Amino acid sequence: MLAELASRPPSGADDRKVVRAWLDDWNVYLADRTAYAEALRRNPTKAKPVFRPLHGSTAKETITDFAVVNSMSSCGAPL
């Protein structure tokens, strides 16, 4: 989904910048979730979720905030 959205950038420069940042945050979120899934496979009893700091928060929070501010709840991070 991210690759498809990235292949169709908005026409305005400001919109492109915002969408690119949102897609970058999603890539961080997915990488964090992948790292957690790998940790679970290695050692399920000691695995802890990975949420790297991003913009003073976490990718999950920035994605969700962006979706809320823009009235696009379906574009937020999963619960």
N, C-alpha and C positions, 0 to 999 in steps of 0.2 A: 504494500500500500504506500509506504513512504517513497519508494522509487517512482511509482506512478505519479504521486502528487508532485514530486520534485521535477518530473519531466514536463509538467504543465504550470510553470511559474506565472503569477499574475503579471499584468502588463505594466503596472506602476512601480517605480523604483522603490518607494517606501513600502509598498505591499510585498514586493519581492524580498526585501530585507526582513520584514516581520515573519513571513512564511518560512524563509530559510532558517531563521533562528528557531522557530517552532519545530521544524523538521530536525534540526540539529539536536534540540532538547529530546525529541522522541528517540533519536539514535542513541543518546546517552542512556535514556530510560531502558531501552531494549537491551543495551549492552549490560547494564546493571542487573536486569532480570536474568539474562543469560548466565552471567557470572554466578548468581545465586542458584540457579538451576544446576549448574555444574558442581557447585559446592554441595548441594543436596545429594547429588549422585555419588560424590566422593565420600561424604560423611554426614548422613542425615541428622545425626544427633547433635552435631556441632556447627552446622551451617547456619549462618545468619544473613538476613537480607542485606544487600549492598545498595546503598543510596549515596553516591558521591555528591559532595556539595556542588551546587550550580547556581550562579547568580544570587548567592546568599541564601539559598534554599536547596531543594532537590529537584531533579528533572520532573518527577511526578507532580510536585507542587507547582512548578512553573507551567507545565502543560495544562494542568487543571485550571490554574488561575487564568491563563490565556483563553481557555474554552469558556469559562464563566463570564469573563469580561466581554467576550464577543458573542455571547448567547449561543454557543455551539456545544452544548453539554456532551453530545456524542463524540466530540473531538478531544475530550479530557482523558486522562489516564484512568485505566480500570481501577476499581476499588481494591 
